[in-house]
Amino acid sequence: LLVIFEKIAAEKIFLAVLGVAIVFYLTAFTLITSVSSVPVWYWYVSRVFGYCLMTVLFTCFWTFIDQFYHLQDAKRLFSLFTTMVFSGFAATGLMMNAGVLELRHVLLLIAVAFAVSGWLIVYIRGVIQPAHDEVDSDEMPFSFTKLFQALITSPFAQLMMVSNLISYHLMVITEFNYLSAFESYFASAEPLVRGKEVVAPLTLFLGKCLTGVSLTNIIFGLFFYSRLVRRYGVTSLLVVTPLTLLLMYSGWLLDNILLFPIIGYFVVEGSMYVIDDSNFTLLLNGVPSRMKCQIRICIESFVEPIGILASSLLLTLSQTWSLTIGATLSLVLLVFAFALQWCYPKAIYQTLLDNTLKLDKSLQEWLKPLPPNDRHLLASLRHGSHQMQQDVVECLLLVGTPTSIEILCRESPHFYTSTKHHLIQVIERENPPLSQPLIALLDEWLNADPPPKLRADILFLYASFGMLHPEKVHDLLQAPHLQSQATALMAMKTGAILTAKYRGEADLILASWLHSKDPEHKAMAIDIINKTGSQQDVDLLVPFLNSDCERIQVKAAKAIAVLISDEQRPLVPQLLDLLGRTPLHRLRIHLLTAIGKIKDTHLVKEILTICSHLPPNEQRYSKQILLSFGLKIVPQLIHILKERQLDYSTRLLAGKVLGALSLPQLRANLIEVIETEILNAYFYSAHMAIVPTEYPELLSCLESSYHLILNFIIQILGIAGEIGDTDLLAQSIRSKNPKVRSRVIETMEKTCDPNLMRLLYPLIAEIPEEERRQQILKANCNQLTINELLIWLQDSSILCDQIVAASLLSQVDFPHWQEKVKRRMIGNFPLYQRFALELLS
């Protein structure tokens, strides 16, 4: 089955199993009809075949059903499907109790039922489209190695397997205990006559119990299970069966009355199916998606039979201690139920991560786990292109382990000259420790009569690390190449001996280079100041931040980030202004580093406002910068988070920093912030449904703002719930795949405040639009006219709202719209100001 389910569609396997079952029961029908007495061996064959068939049919049934429903639908519907199974059990119990059908009639009825089931499978597959996981589209062939890796890397899957093993072990022991008790209780009862047959009282009693259990299961499955799961979560019902069994065995050990065996019967034939099996089907959404079907097969076809076998062997050896063993296993199963409750939220979130492509790691982070002798790595170093070789060399250098440096030095004979230059540039840029093997490698290159440019680069690197004597390179000041002159200057500034003798001369030359019209001289002078300067040199570098040459701007910002100190605090507003204007990524990174070294807590709001509009990787860096400010900025962050006049991106970044600095403070203010925003989202959602279609720009604006608010709500709730990647939640809730969206909802249900989740539910749940609209209208959202809505949007903190409102106000010629637009321009985004000027003109 492990291999077949990977290669063949679930419905085909299901139909094949049903076909085998039909053939078996028709053959049995023919046999029973043609003989006068049923052979003894038939009952053993029927029992073994029936058990194996039930196991395989359940696997096929749930695998087939699972492809049509996501997790939120499963909470509502899977218990109904389980209830239908118990309807069959109940019908069987009624037939046993009535005794109206003979054995051959029952066999024929079973074959007909399986045939009807096969027709329904074909019909369902033709009219309903499956809802596959994202990973289903990957062409990943099954292997037992992948299955083993999935089990090893998923603690939740391991807990499920062990808990199912204990559960079935406990089921057999409990079944043995209550059947032994029933046998003892009915041993002296007289047989009863029903029709033409003599029926044992125990058989009738079991038939009544089966009917009662099945009816109880049907009622519980239809009316209670899905409501309990919806309100309290699937994991809340995990403790029901082990706790009931623990209480039952505790009482049974004290008093041997018939009540406790009956409770055991109801647990084994009732709650273990209607609750535990339904829980099992839902909890499988927490195992790795790629191996979900295979893990189900492992549990149902291997773990459960092993549990039954182990319990049978144990009972063979020690039947007298069966009650004590049952009580002990109940306690162990209860512990595992609590462990599953604890692991489930993390497991659901991990399956959500498994369905995404993560590209936020650097190349060296991907490379670090690789083994030193990885053949692809060595092939890239030996035979790769120039760019590939440079990338791998940079990664090996930045990983910085002795093994990676050893590989780099060993494979250096295969390096292109451009790769050698790149290695030196990386050392200059990242300033890693210059280990002895690297120095030996550079000496080897220097002694091998390298090209002049490579030689100059190596000497300049040595000078920057203070490894050159000034007197030995002083003559290079007269060299025709700028790199050679810079090497001499660097050695004069960094040399450990005779430094003071040359320092004055070097300062004069650097000053002349800084005022030179040649950008190469300026850039080189800034590089030398970066390596050798002090905080007094920062004022010399500030003018170069406004240079027309981007390269000089970046180098000046890098040097300022290295040299700046608290004494340059007045420079921070200028750095912030440039940070908000420049399009250069590396320049922004250096400016953020400089701002972070000052730690001016009075400018937290300005830093957040500017950084919130940077690309995601720069926002993450700015978050780290703000975290270095410490707990003293927490009150400001709370105020910014609550300030609705600010745009949502600024408030969201403030929430991220606050969650990392002081999570209890974020949670203490969470309800106040989120309740307001949920009502705001209700307002947008309600007006999206009533705005006429002749205003497409307004509809698009409302939808965009609605998703912006929803993104803010989900991310803040994710931060408060300690979810690592809140951006993933916000993006996945808009996925086209319903199974991905359902995992987001499940993750949030397990980490968010229940009251907030109930308010948020109409906005994110997979429910009909009419029902969604009814729930939103219950919030008493004021429905505005078009003109009132435009005025409301004009005062919104969302830039899109303001622009669309201003445009439509001018189109409908709203009275005094020009004054409203002019008033909104004050202190607003530059984009809005430019748009408003064009609109007014």
C-alpha positions in Angstrom: 0.0 0.0 0.0 2.9 2.4 0.8 4.1 2.2 -2.8 0.7 1.7 -4.5 -0.9 4.9 -3.1 2.0 6.9 -4.5 1.6 5.5 -8.0 -2.1 4.9 -8.4 -5.0 7.3 -7.7 -6.9 6.7 -4.4 -10.2 6.1 -6.1 -8.8 3.3 -8.3 -7.3 1.5 -5.2 -10.6 2.0 -3.4 -12.5 0.4 -6.3 -10.0 -2.5 -6.5 -10.4 -3.3 -2.8 -14.2 -3.2 -3.1 -14.0 -5.5 -6.1 -12.0 -8.0 -4.1 -14.5 -7.8 -1.3 -17.4 -8.3 -3.6 -15.8 -11.4 -5.1 -15.0 -12.8 -1.7 -18.6 -12.4 -0.3 -20.2 -13.6 -3.5 -18.0 -16.7 -3.3 -18.9 -17.1 0.4 -22.6 -16.7 -0.6 -22.3 -19.5 -3.2 -20.5 -21.7 -0.7 -23.0 -21.2 2.1 -25.9 -21.8 -0.3 -24.5 -25.0 -1.7 -23.6 -26.8 1.5 -25.8 -28.1 4.3 -23.5 -26.9 7.2 -21.0 -24.1 7.3 -17.4 -25.5 7.5 -15.5 -24.5 10.7 -12.5 -23.1 8.7 -14.9 -20.6 7.0 -15.3 -18.6 10.2 -11.6 -18.3 10.7 -11.1 -17.2 7.1 -14.0 -14.8 7.3 -12.7 -13.3 10.6 -9.2 -12.7 9.2 -10.4 -11.4 5.9 -13.0 -9.2 7.5 -10.4 -7.6 9.9 -7.9 -7.0 7.1 -10.7 -5.7 4.8 -11.9 -3.3 7.4 -8.4 -1.9 8.0 -7.7 -1.4 4.2 -11.2 0.0 3.5 -10.9 2.6 6.3 -7.5 3.6 4.9 -8.9 3.8 1.3 -12.0 5.6 2.5 -10.3 8.4 4.4 -7.5 8.8 1.8 -10.2 9.2 -0.9 -12.3 11.6 1.2 -9.4 13.6 2.4 -8.5 14.9 -1.1 -11.8 16.7 -1.4 -11.8 18.6 1.9 -9.5 21.0 3.8 -9.1 21.0 7.5 -11.9 23.5 8.4 -14.4 21.5 6.3 -13.1 18.3 7.9 -14.0 19.6 11.4 -17.6 20.0 10.3 -18.0 17.0 8.0 -15.6 14.2 9.0 -17.6 13.4 12.1 -20.7 13.0 9.9 -18.8 10.5 7.7 -17.8 8.6 10.9 -21.5 8.7 12.0 -22.5 7.0 8.8 -20.1 4.2 9.6 -21.9 3.7 12.9 -25.2 3.8 11.2 -24.0 0.6 9.5 -22.9 -0.8 12.9 -26.4 0.1 14.3 -28.2 -1.6 11.4 -26.0 -4.7 12.0 -26.8 -4.7 15.7 -30.6 -4.5 14.9 -30.3 -7.4 12.5 -28.4 -9.4 15.1 -31.1 -8.6 17.7 -34.0 -9.3 15.3 -32.6 -12.5 13.7 -34.7 -12.0 10.5 -31.8 -12.6 8.1 -30.0 -15.8 7.6 -26.2 -15.9 7.0 -26.5 -16.2 3.2 -28.8 -13.2 3.0 -26.3 -11.2 5.0 -23.4 -12.1 2.7 -25.5 -11.2 -0.4 -26.5 -7.9 1.2 -22.8 -7.1 2.0 -21.8 -7.7 -1.7 -24.6 -5.5 -2.9 -23.7 -2.7 -0.5 -20.1 -2.8 -1.7 -21.3 -2.6 -5.3 -23.3 0.5 -4.5 -20.3 2.0 -2.8 -18.2 1.5 -5.9 -20.8 3.3 -8.0 -20.9 6.2 -5.6 -17.1 6.5 -5.7 -17.1 6.8 -9.5 -20.0 9.3 -9.3 -18.3 11.5 -6.7 -15.0 11.6 -8.5 -16.8 12.7 -11.7 -18.6 15.6 -10.1 -16.3 17.0 -7.4 -12.8 18.3 -8.0 -10.1 17.4 -5.4 -8.5 20.1 -3.3 -4.8 19.0 -3.4 -2.0 20.2 -1.2 0.6 22.4 -2.8 3.1 19.6 -2.5 0.9 17.3 -4.5 2.1 18.9 -7.7 5.7 18.1 -7.1 7.0 15.1 -8.9 8.7 13.5 -5.9 8.8 9.7 -6.1 8.1 7.7 -3.0 11.0 6.1 -1.1 11.2 4.4 2.3 14.2 6.7 3.0 12.0 9.8 2.6 9.3 8.2 4.8 11.8 7.5 7.5 13.2 11.0 7.3 9.7 12.4 7.5 9.0 10.4 10.7 12.4 11.3 12.2 12.0 15.0 11.6 8.4 15.2 12.8 8.0 14.7 16.6 4.2 15.0 16.2 4.1 12.0 13.8 6.2 10.0 16.3 3.8 10.9 19.1 0.8 9.9 16.9 2.4 6.5 16.1 3.2 5.8 19.8 -0.1 7.0 21.1 -2.0 4.8 18.5 0.2 1.8 19.5 -0.8 2.3 23.1 -4.4 3.0 22.2 -4.8 -0.3 20.3 -2.9 -2.1 23.0 -5.3 -0.7 25.5 -8.3 -1.4 23.3 -7.5 -5.2 23.2 -6.9 -5.4 27.0 -10.1 -3.5 27.7 -12.0 -5.7 25.3 -10.6 -8.8 27.0 -11.6 -7.5 30.4 -15.2 -6.6 29.6 -15.8 -9.8 27.5 -14.4 -11.9 30.4 -16.7 -10.0 32.8 -19.7 -10.5 30.5 -18.9 -14.2 30.1 -18.7 -14.7 33.8 -21.9 -12.7 34.4 -24.0 -14.6 31.8 -22.4 -18.1 32.4 -25.5 -19.3 34.3 -28.1 -17.7 32.0 -30.5 -20.0 30.1 -30.5 -19.9 26.2 -33.5 -18.1 24.6 -35.5 -19.1 21.5 -36.1 -16.5 18.8 -38.0 -17.9 15.9 -36.5 -21.1 14.8 -33.1 -20.4 16.3 -31.7 -20.7 19.8 -29.9 -17.6 20.9 -27.5 -17.2 23.8 -28.4 -14.3 26.2 -24.9 -12.9 25.9 -25.4 -12.5 22.1 -28.7 -10.6 22.6 -27.0 -8.5 25.3 -24.1 -7.6 23.0 -26.6 -6.9 20.2 -28.4 -4.4 22.4 -25.2 -2.9 23.6 -24.0 -2.5 20.0 -27.3 -0.8 19.0 -27.0 1.5 22.0 -23.4 2.3 21.3 -24.1 3.0 17.7 -27.1 5.2 18.4 -25.0 7.1 21.0 -22.2 7.5 18.4 -24.6 8.7 15.8 -26.2 11.3 18.1 -22.8 12.5 19.3 -21.3 12.6 15.8 -24.2 14.4 14.3 -24.9 17.0 17.0 -21.9 17.4 19.4 -18.5 16.4 17.9 -18.1 19.1 15.3 -19.5 21.8 17.7 -17.1 20.8 20.4 -14.2 20.8 17.9 -15.2 24.1 16.5 -15.4 25.7 20.0 -12.6 24.1 21.8 -10.3 22.6 19.1 -9.6 19.1 18.1 -6.9 18.6 20.7 -9.4 19.3 23.5 -11.1 15.9 22.9 -7.8 13.9 23.0 -8.1 13.4 26.8 -11.7 12.1 26.8 -10.9 8.4 26.1 -7.8 7.9 28.3 -9.4 9.9 31.1 -12.6 7.8 30.9 -10.6 4.6 30.9 -8.4 5.7 33.8 -11.5 6.5 35.9 -13.1 3.2 34.8 -10.1 1.0 35.7 -9.7 2.9 39.0 -13.2 2.0 40.0 -13.0 -1.5 38.5 -10.0 -2.3 40.7 -12.0 -1.3 43.7 -15.4 -2.9 42.9 -16.2 -5.7 40.3 -19.7 -4.5 39.3 -21.2 -4.8 35.8 -21.2 -1.0 35.3 -17.5 -0.9 34.6 -17.4 -3.6 31.9 -20.3 -1.8 30.2 -18.4 1.5 30.3 -15.4 -0.3 28.8 -17.6 -1.7 26.0 -18.9 1.8 25.3 -15.4 3.2 25.2 -14.0 0.5 22.9 -17.0 0.4 20.6 -18.0 4.0 21.0 -15.6 6.8 21.9 -12.5 5.1 20.4 -14.3 5.3 17.0 -16.5 8.4 17.1 -13.9 10.5 19.0 -10.5 9.0 18.6 -10.8 7.9 15.0 -12.2 11.3 14.1 -9.4 13.0 16.1 -6.8 10.8 14.3 -8.1 11.8 10.9 -8.0 15.5 11.8 -4.6 15.3 13.5 -3.0 13.8 10.4 -3.1 17.3 9.0 -0.2 18.0 11.4 2.2 15.4 9.9 4.4 16.2 6.8 2.0 16.7 3.9 4.3 14.8 1.4 4.0 11.7 3.5 0.5 12.1 5.0 -1.0 9.1 3.2 2.0 6.9 3.9 2.0 7.8 7.6 -1.7 6.9 7.7 -0.9 3.5 6.2 2.0 2.9 8.6 -0.2 3.6 11.6 -3.3 1.7 10.4 -1.6 -1.2 8.8 1.5 -1.7 11.0 1.3 0.2 14.3 -2.2 -0.8 15.1 -1.7 -4.6 14.3 1.5 -4.5 16.3 -0.4 -3.0 19.3 -3.0 -5.8 19.0 -0.3 -8.5 18.7 1.6 -7.1 21.7 -1.4 -6.9 23.9 -2.4 -10.5 22.9 1.0 -11.8 23.9 0.9 -9.8 27.1 -2.6 -11.2 28.0 -1.4 -14.8 27.2 1.4 -14.4 29.8 -0.5 -12.5 32.6 -4.3 -12.4 32.4 -4.6 -11.9 36.2 -3.0 -8.5 36.0 -5.1 -7.2 33.1 -7.0 -4.6 35.1 -3.7 -3.1 36.5 -2.1 -3.2 33.1 -5.2 -1.4 31.6 -5.0 1.3 34.3 -1.3 1.8 33.7 -1.7 2.1 30.0 -4.6 4.5 30.4 -2.4 6.8 32.5 0.4 6.6 29.9 -2.1 7.3 27.1 -3.3 10.4 29.0 0.3 11.7 29.2 0.7 11.2 25.4 -2.6 13.0 24.8 -1.3 16.1 26.7 2.0 15.8 24.6 0.0 15.8 21.4 -2.0 18.9 22.6 1.3 20.7 23.2 2.9 19.7 19.8 -0.1 20.2 17.6 0.1 24.0 17.0 3.7 23.8 16.1 3.0 20.8 13.8 0.2 22.6 11.9 2.5 25.7 11.5 5.3 23.4 10.2 3.0 21.9 7.6 2.2 25.5 6.5 5.9 26.2 6.2 6.4 22.9 4.2 4.0 24.3 1.6 6.1 27.4 0.9 9.3 28.1 -0.9 11.7 29.9 1.5 14.2 32.2 -0.3 15.3 34.3 2.6 18.5 32.3 3.4 21.8 33.6 2.1 23.9 31.4 -0.1 26.4 30.6 2.7 23.5 29.5 4.9 22.4 27.0 2.3 26.0 25.9 1.8 27.0 25.5 5.5 25.2 22.1 6.1 26.8 20.5 3.1 29.5 17.9 3.7 33.1 19.0 3.0 33.5 16.6 0.1 30.2 17.3 -1.6 30.8 16.5 -5.2 28.7 19.4 -6.5 30.6 21.8 -4.4 33.9 20.6 -5.6 32.7 20.5 -9.2 31.7 24.2 -8.9 35.2 25.1 -7.6 37.0 23.1 -10.2 35.0 23.4 -13.4 32.3 26.0 -12.7 31.8 29.3 -14.5 33.5 32.4 -13.2 30.4 33.6 -11.4 29.6 30.2 -9.9 33.2 29.8 -8.7 33.1 33.3 -7.1 29.8 32.6 -5.3 31.1 29.3 -3.8 34.4 30.9 -2.8 32.5 33.7 -1.0 30.3 31.3 0.8 33.3 29.2 2.0 35.0 32.3 3.2 32.0 33.6 5.1 31.2 30.2 6.6 34.6 30.6 8.2 35.0 27.1 9.6 38.5 25.5 9.5 37.0 22.9 7.1 35.6 25.5 4.7 38.9 27.4 4.7 40.8 24.2 4.1 38.6 23.4 1.0 39.1 26.9 -0.3 42.9 26.7 0.0 43.0 23.1 -1.4 41.0 24.0 -4.5 42.8 27.3 -5.1 44.9 26.0 -8.0 41.6 25.8 -10.0 40.7 29.4 -9.4 40.4 31.9 -12.2 42.2 35.2 -11.8 38.8 36.9 -11.4 38.0 34.6 -8.6 41.2 35.5 -6.8 40.3 39.2 -7.1 36.8 38.4 -5.8 38.2 36.6 -2.8 40.3 39.7 -1.8 37.3 42.0 -2.3 35.2 39.8 0.0 37.9 39.9 2.7 38.1 43.7 2.4 34.3 44.1 2.5 33.4 41.6 5.2 36.6 41.9 7.2 36.7 38.3 8.4 39.6 37.0 10.6 42.7 36.6 8.4 43.6 33.0 9.4 47.0 31.5 8.9 45.9 29.3 6.0 44.5 32.3 4.2 47.7 34.3 4.7 49.7 31.3 3.4 47.5 31.2 0.3 47.9 34.9 -0.4 51.7 34.6 0.1 51.7 31.8 -2.4 49.9 33.9 -5.0 52.2 36.9 -4.2 55.3 34.8 -4.8 54.0 33.2 -8.0 54.6 36.5 -10.0 50.9 37.4 -10.3 49.5 40.0 -12.7 50.1 43.6 -11.5 46.5 44.2 -10.5 46.3 41.0 -8.3 49.7 41.9 -6.8 48.4 45.4 -5.9 45.2 44.0 -4.4 47.1 41.6 -2.2 49.5 44.3 -1.0 46.7 46.7 -0.3 45.0 44.0 1.8 48.1 43.3 3.7 48.5 47.1 4.4 44.9 47.4 5.6 45.7 44.6 8.2 48.9 46.4 9.3 51.1 43.7 7.8 53.4 45.9 5.7 56.3 48.0 7.0 55.8 51.7 5.9 59.5 52.1 4.9 59.3 49.1 2.5 56.4 50.5 0.6 57.0 54.2 0.9 58.4 54.3 -2.6 55.0 53.2 -4.0 53.8 56.7 -3.5 55.5 57.5 -6.7 54.0 54.6 -8.6 51.8 55.3 -11.6 48.9 53.1 -10.3 46.4 54.5 -7.7 46.2 51.1 -6.0 49.9 51.1 -5.3 49.8 54.6 -3.9 46.9 53.7 -1.7 48.9 50.7 -0.4 51.7 53.0 0.7 49.3 55.4 2.4 47.5 52.5 4.1 50.8 51.1 5.4 51.8 54.6 6.6 48.5 54.8 8.6 48.4 51.3 10.0 52.1 50.2 10.3 53.0 49.3 13.9 56.5 50.8 13.5 57.4 54.4 12.6 53.7 55.3 12.2 54.0 58.8 13.6 56.8 59.7 11.1 54.5 59.1 8.1 51.2 60.0 9.6 51.3 63.7 8.8 52.4 63.1 5.2 49.6 60.5 4.7 47.0 62.9 6.1 48.0 65.6 3.6 47.8 63.2 0.7 44.4 61.9 1.9 43.1 65.5 2.2 44.2 66.2 -1.4 42.5 63.1 -2.7 39.3 63.9 -0.9 39.2 67.3 -2.7 40.2 65.8 -6.0 37.8 65.9 -8.9 38.7 62.3 -9.7 36.1 60.0 -8.2 38.6 57.2 -8.0 40.9 59.2 -5.7 37.9 60.2 -3.5 36.7 56.6 -3.3 40.2 55.3 -2.4 40.6 58.1 0.2 37.3 57.2 1.9 38.3 53.5 1.9 41.5 54.4 3.7 39.7 56.6 6.2 37.2 53.7 6.8 40.2 51.5 7.8 42.3 54.0 9.7 40.1 56.9 10.7 38.5 58.0 13.9 35.2 59.7 15.0 36.7 63.1 14.2 36.8 62.1 10.5 33.0 61.7 10.3 32.4 65.4 9.6 34.8 65.1 6.6 32.7 62.3 5.2 29.2 63.7 5.6 29.3 65.9 2.5 30.1 62.9 0.4 26.7 61.4 1.3 25.2 63.8 -1.3 27.7 63.0 -4.0 26.5 62.5 -7.5 28.6 59.3 -7.6 26.6 56.4 -6.1 29.8 54.5 -5.3 31.2 57.4 -3.3 27.9 57.7 -1.4 28.0 54.0 -0.4 31.6 54.2 0.7 31.1 57.3 2.7 28.0 55.8 4.4 30.0 52.6 5.2 32.9 54.6 6.7 30.5 56.8 8.8 28.8 53.6 10.0 32.2 52.4 11.2 33.4 55.6 12.8 30.3 57.4 14.1 29.8 57.8 17.9 27.3 59.4 20.3 29.0 62.8 19.7 27.6 62.8 16.2 24.0 62.5 17.4 22.9 65.7 15.6 23.7 63.9 12.3 20.9 61.3 12.7 18.1 63.4 11.2 20.2 64.0 8.1 20.9 60.3 7.9 17.2 59.5 8.2 16.4 62.0 5.5 18.8 60.3 3.1 17.6 56.9 4.2 14.1 57.8 3.1 15.2 59.2 -0.3 17.9 56.9 -1.6 17.1 53.9 -3.8 20.4 52.2 -3.1 20.2 49.0 -1.0 23.8 49.0 0.3 23.6 52.7 1.1 20.4 52.2 3.2 22.1 49.3 5.1 25.1 51.4 6.0 22.8 54.3 7.1 20.8 52.0 9.3 24.0 50.7 10.8 25.1 54.3 11.6 21.7 55.2 13.1 21.7 52.0 15.2 25.1 53.0 16.7 23.7 56.3 18.0 20.5 54.8 19.5 18.6 58.1 19.6 15.4 57.1 21.4 13.7 60.4 20.5 13.6 59.5 16.9 12.0 56.0 17.2 8.8 57.1 15.5 10.7 58.7 12.6 12.9 55.6 12.2 9.8 53.3 12.1 8.0 55.6 9.6 10.8 55.5 7.2 11.9 51.9 7.7 8.4 50.5 7.3 8.5 51.4 3.6 11.8 49.6 3.0 12.1 46.2 1.3 11.4 43.2 3.6 15.1 42.3 4.2 15.9 45.9 5.2 12.9 46.0 7.4 14.2 42.9 9.2 17.5 44.7 9.6 15.9 47.8 10.9 14.0 45.7 13.4 17.3 44.4 14.8 18.6 47.9 15.0 15.6 49.0 17.0 15.9 46.0 19.3 19.3 47.2 20.3 17.7 50.3 21.7 16.4 48.2 24.6 13.3 48.2 26.8 13.3 52.0 27.2 11.5 52.4 23.8 8.6 50.1 24.8 6.2 52.9 25.8 6.8 54.6 22.5 6.2 51.4 20.6 2.9 50.9 22.4 1.8 54.4 21.6 2.7 54.0 17.9 0.9 50.7 17.7 -2.3 52.3 18.9 -2.0 55.5 16.9 -4.5 55.0 14.1 -3.4 58.1 12.3 -0.2 56.4 11.3 -0.1 54.0 8.3 -0.4 50.3 9.0 3.1 49.4 7.8 4.6 51.7 10.5 2.3 50.3 13.2 3.0 46.7 12.1 6.8 47.3 12.3 6.3 48.8 15.8 4.3 45.7 16.7 7.1 43.4 15.5 9.7 45.2 17.5 7.4 45.4 20.6 6.7 41.6 20.4 10.4 40.9 20.3 11.3 43.3 23.1 8.3 42.8 25.5 5.8 40.2 24.4 3.7 40.5 27.6 3.2 44.3 26.9 2.0 43.5 23.4 -0.4 40.9 24.7 -1.7 43.3 27.3 -2.6 45.9 24.6 -3.7 43.3 22.0 -7.4 43.3 22.5 -7.7 47.1 22.4 -5.8 47.3 19.1 -7.2 44.3 17.3 -10.9 44.7 18.2 -10.8 48.2 16.7 -9.1 46.9 13.5 -11.5 44.0 13.1 -14.5 46.4 13.2 -12.6 48.6 10.7 -12.3 45.5 8.5 -16.0 44.8 8.9 -16.7 48.3 7.7 -14.6 47.8 4.5 -16.1 44.4 3.9 -19.7 45.7 4.3 -19.2 48.6 1.9 -17.5 46.4 -0.7 -20.9 44.7 -1.0 -23.0 47.8 -1.4 -20.8 50.2 -3.6 -22.3 50.3 -7.1 -20.3 48.7 -9.9 -19.9 52.1 -11.7 -17.2 53.0 -9.2 -14.6 50.3 -10.1 -11.7 52.4 -8.6 -13.6 52.7 -5.3 -14.3 49.0 -5.2 -10.7 48.2 -5.9 -9.6 50.7 -3.2 -11.9 49.2 -0.6 -10.7 45.6 -1.4 -7.0 46.7 -1.2 -7.5 48.5 2.1 -9.5 45.6 3.5 -6.7 43.1 2.8 -4.2 45.6 4.2 -6.1 45.8 7.5 -6.5 42.0 7.5 -2.8 41.6 6.9 -2.1 43.9 9.9 -4.5 42.0 12.1 -3.1 38.5 11.2 0.5 39.6 11.6 -0.1 41.2 15.0 -2.0 38.2 16.2 0.8 36.0 14.9 3.4 38.0 16.7 1.4 37.8 20.0 1.1 34.0 19.4 4.9 33.7 19.0 4.6 32.5 15.4 8.0 32.8 13.7 7.0 33.9 10.2 3.9 36.2 10.4 4.4 37.3 6.8 3.8 33.8 5.8 0.4 33.7 7.6 -0.7 37.0 5.9 0.3 35.7 2.5 -1.1 32.2 2.9 -4.5 33.4 4.0 -5.0 34.7 0.4 -3.7 31.5 -1.2 -5.9 30.0 -3.9 -5.5 26.6 -2.3 -8.2 26.1 0.4 -6.0 23.6 2.3 -3.3 26.2 2.8 -5.9 28.7 4.0 -7.4 26.2 6.4 -3.9 25.6 7.9 -3.6 29.3 8.5 -6.9 29.4 10.3 -6.0 26.3 12.4 -2.6 27.9 13.3 -4.3 31.0 14.5 -7.0 29.2 16.4 -4.3 27.4 18.4 -2.3 30.6 19.1 -4.8 33.4 19.4 -7.2 34.6 22.1 -10.5 32.8 21.5 -12.6 36.0 21.8 -10.5 37.7 19.2 -10.6 34.6 17.0 -14.4 34.6 17.1 -14.5 38.2 16.0 -12.0 37.5 13.2 -13.7 34.3 12.1 -16.2 35.9 9.6 -13.3 37.6 7.8 -11.1 34.5 7.2 -13.4 31.5 7.4 -14.4 29.3 4.5 -18.1 30.2 4.7 -20.8 31.2 2.2 -20.7 35.0 1.3 -24.3 35.4 2.5 -23.5 34.0 5.9 -20.3 36.1 6.1 -22.3 39.2 5.2 -24.9 38.4 7.9 -22.3 38.0 10.6 -20.6 41.3 9.6 -23.9 43.2 9.6 -24.4 42.1 13.2 -21.5 44.3 14.2 -23.7 47.3 13.4 -21.4 48.8 10.8 -22.7 52.2 9.7 -23.5 52.1 6.0 -22.5 55.4 4.4 -23.6 57.0 1.1 -21.0 57.4 -1.6 -20.2 61.0 -0.7 -20.0 60.2 3.0 -17.8 57.2 2.2 -15.4 59.4 0.2 -15.1 61.9 3.0 -14.4 59.1 5.4 -11.7 57.6 3.1 -10.2 61.1 2.7 -9.4 61.0 6.4 -8.1 57.5 6.4 -4.5 56.7 7.3 -4.2 54.5 4.1 -2.5 56.3 1.2 -4.6 54.4 -1.4 -7.8 55.6 0.3 -6.7 59.2 0.3 -5.7 59.2 -3.4 -8.9 57.5 -4.6 -11.1 59.7 -2.4 -9.4 62.9 -3.7 -9.8 61.7 -7.3 -13.5 60.8 -6.9 -14.3 64.0 -5.0 -13.0 66.0 -7.9 -14.9 63.9 -10.4 -18.3 64.3 -8.6 -17.4 68.0 -8.0 -18.0 67.7 -4.3 -18.3 71.2 -2.7 -15.0 72.6 -1.5 -13.1 69.5 -2.4 -10.0 71.6 -3.2 -9.8 72.8 0.4 -10.1 69.3 1.7 -7.3 68.1 -0.6 -5.0 71.0 0.3 -5.6 70.4 4.0 -4.7 66.7 3.6 -1.5 67.6 1.8 0.1 69.0 5.0 2.6 66.5 6.4 1.4 63.7 4.1 3.3 61.2 2.0 5.3 62.8 -0.9 3.4 60.6 -3.3 0.1 62.1 -2.2 1.5 65.6 -2.3 2.6 65.2 -5.9 -0.7 63.6 -6.9 -2.7 66.4 -5.1 -0.7 69.1 -6.9 -1.4 67.5 -10.3 -5.1 67.1 -9.4 -5.4 70.7 -8.2 -3.6 72.1 -11.3 
